Amino acid sequence: DAGSSVEEMEFNWDEYLEDTGAIAAPHGSFKHVDTSLQNGFAPGMKLEVAVKSDQNTYWVATIITTCGQLLLLRYDGYGEDRKADFWCDILTADLHPIGWCEQNKKILKVPEGIKDKIPDQEEFLQRVLKGACSAPANLLEGLHRGKNPLDLIAPGSRLELQNIRDSLEAWIVTVVENVGGRLKLRYEGLEDLDKFDQWLFYLDPFLHQVGWAAQHGYSLQPPLAIRSLRSEADWQEILKKVKEEEEESSVPTDLFKDKPVIGVHSFSEGMKLEAVDPMAPFVISPATVLKVYNDKYFLIEMDDLRPERAAGQRYVCHTNSAGIFPVQWSLKNGLHLSPPPGYPGQDFDWADYLKQCGAEAAPQSCFPLLTSDHGFKENMKLEAVNPVDPEEVCIATITKLKDSYLWLQLEGSKKPVPECIVSVESMNIFPVGWCETNGYQLRPPRKAIVNKQKKIAVVQPEKQILSSRTVHDGLKNQELNSSDSVVINGKYCCPKIYFNHRCFSGPYLNKGRIAELPQSVGPGNCVLVLKEVLTLLINAAYKPSRVLRELQLDEEAAWHGHGETLKAKYKGKSYRATVEVVRTADRVADFCRKTCIKLECCPNLFGPQMVLDKCSENCSVLTKTKYTHYYGKRKNKRIGRPPGGHSNMEVAMKKPNKRRKRRKHFFVHKKKRSSTSVDNTPAGSPQGSGAEEEDDQDESELSHSLAQDRDKRKRKLRTFSFSDDENKPPSPKDIKMEVAEKLQLDSNPLEWSVADVVRFLKSTDCAPLARIFLDQEIDGQALLLLTLPTVQECMDLKLGPAIKLCHHIERVKLAFYQQFAN
């Protein structure tokens, strides 16, 4: 919709960090980005420079520092004396590499200022130039002069890319796009066919200059995935053409001098280890060293025990490859190890598995030492590549750290993805602002305020499959959905807030949009959860700015909460106001009820209680025109703006493009109404609105909206089904649910197996659903993470059975907190 497109256009990292209370990961933690920003010149390099006092003579100078295309130089002989340091522009100054004067018969002569310090010029030059590093000749002369080395990798440049899937062969790739060193590469010979394009950072260890394969004894062969697209003769002709054009499309070898050096490994064929599939870095699983090519490269295959599977995912590794770990690494770090597909049972044991396979574990000495000295911390924000769709760079939040590895939750991706496991040295992560700096589209968050719950199910190509193997092992921090308050890391946590879609939505909120809200938000930090709830309500209003004004902080009223800035968009303008939210869980229920009354909707529309059957307020009899009789009376309450001051709302004009403009501030006044008379004017009409530009929606527009709302409600009622019989209408006795007797558990549900879960369900009135839990291998950990939306989506259940099932799940959760949670 228009609102979300404006959000994308206006996304700003500073505002987002302020809104979420998060901090950015330090720029210094992204070593590959630091390397890409270097201009090819480094302090300490030497070059020959024309002497200012005599342009026909030259002298050796040392680079002190660099700044873009500027160099700060000091003539050799001045020692530590900085008084004669001078800046010069690479593009205009008379600069040359060491040895240029000798080759071109130019005179090297000591400058006048240090002539008395250097009695023997020849001896001095021999001494200072011994072992010296000359500035790169290609950056001082010719077409490349003064250019950032990274800019030399232009579209059309050619490189060689090793095939990391199953062999050491390499093939030519052409650069399609260069985004700050992140290259979009297309295999030579595919022309406009982009299906097999890849994105790699230019420092990737598997990417090389043309000629690398021949120098190291590897063959140039197109990958198997594309080999059948052309004949062998065609491929040879392509190779011949590349060699003829090598000079004009080549990339300077200096660009690759900062690539990580690949050391010697000590792996042997058949060794077992734990690994993350780089093509789907969501879980850690057992893997096998399938083949050893040489002392630098070996082939890893992800274990797959299914008989119909000919081969598992495989990829080439080296000793410093990310995502490979010793056996038992997951267990030692409290992480979940996903058993291989086809593994019998749920409890994976490495000792038994190695015995069954007749294999040995790769010793610890095979793996590089992991470091925790990297600067990353939990909840920091950064920008990261979506492994499912490498075209996307998304906002990412660090949810967990273990040694040199980060768990990232991506926000705003077109399709939801589970948490990604990446190395701190990954070249697919970038600092905040990297996309903006390089003119690339960053995927913004879907909502302005984000306090995302962890994904429970891994999205498969066909449908979502729930399994204990795909559930994030976050239960140690008690990050569970519960209608009760929880203590997390010693801090009081807000309970889950339910949106009760059947309740009366009042005059301000659009019933259709309310129905599209998630079933619940939270649990979590009170301020963040309530801020997200209010933001969702504002976006679900007929006039978001009007709802924001109703919620804004009354400066005269006594309050003991926390002031938060919320935003609204309406008709191309942005509004913001300070809204009070409570900080502690014991005040959440009262806060929700009072906010509902303030918005003149049912007091149960949202809050910590789920309305399972009939609302206690009997709000189903209400209509938009009757709201004043039930919730519209505001005795002795001043409706207008606080006296003595203006509203704290501000508005900014809609931006026509991505460039941010200076905001035009002006204040919005609330229209005063008599505190003694009852206002029977519909809130959406001009008379009931404030005196700002949003008041051009007339009563007919509101009537049309209400008519649409009634139609949607009727359609929704017709589509609800509470049984497998589509023609049977819901009846109160079918869905009525009395408060069940308190559940007493004999064992901790965290330790339940799939069989234990099935046994529990068969003891309830949801026994027919036990088969689904058995098929999808849902154990106790997975059970405790289930919510109503996931049950409906992942199990294809209709609302009635799903509610009944979730009722029993909530009983287990409550018993878990009361009996076992510490």
Secondary structure, DSSP 8 states (H G I E B T S, - for coil): -HHHHHHHHH--HHHHHHHHT--B--GGG-HHHHHHT--S--TT-EEEEEETTEEEEEEEEEEEEEETTEEEEEETT-TT--TT-EEEETTTS-EE-TTHHHHTT-EE---GGGGGG-S-HHHHHHHHHTT--B--GGGTSGGGTT--GGGGS-TT-EEEEE-TTT-S-EEEEEEEEEETTEEEEEETT-TT--TT-EEEETT-TTEEETTHHHHHT--B---HHHHTTS-HHHHHHHHHHHHHTHHHH---GGGGTTS---------TT-EEEE--TTSTT-BEEEEEEEE-SSS-EEEEE----TT-S---EEEE-TT-TTEE-TTHHHHTT--B---TT-SSS---HHHHHHHHT--B--GGGS------S---TT-EEEEE-SS-TT-EEEEEEEEEETTEEEEEEES-SS----EEEETT-TTEE-TTHHHHTT--EE--SSSS-------SEE-SSSEE--GGGS---GGGT----SS-EEETTEEEB--EEE-TTS--TTTB-HHHHHTS-SEE-SB-HHHHHHHHHHHHHHTBSSHHHHHHHHB--TTS---SEEEEEEEEETTEEEEEEEEE--SGGGHHHHHHHHHHHTTS-TTSEESS---SS-TT-GGG--GGGHIIIII--TT---S--TTS--S-EEEE--SSSS-------B-------SSS---S-TTSTTTS-SSTTTT--HHHHHHHHHHHHHHHHHHHHH--SSS-TT----HHHH----------SS-GGG--HHHHHHHHHTSTTGGGHHHHHHTT--HHHHHT--HHHHHHHHT--HHHHHHHHHHHHHHHHHHHHHT--
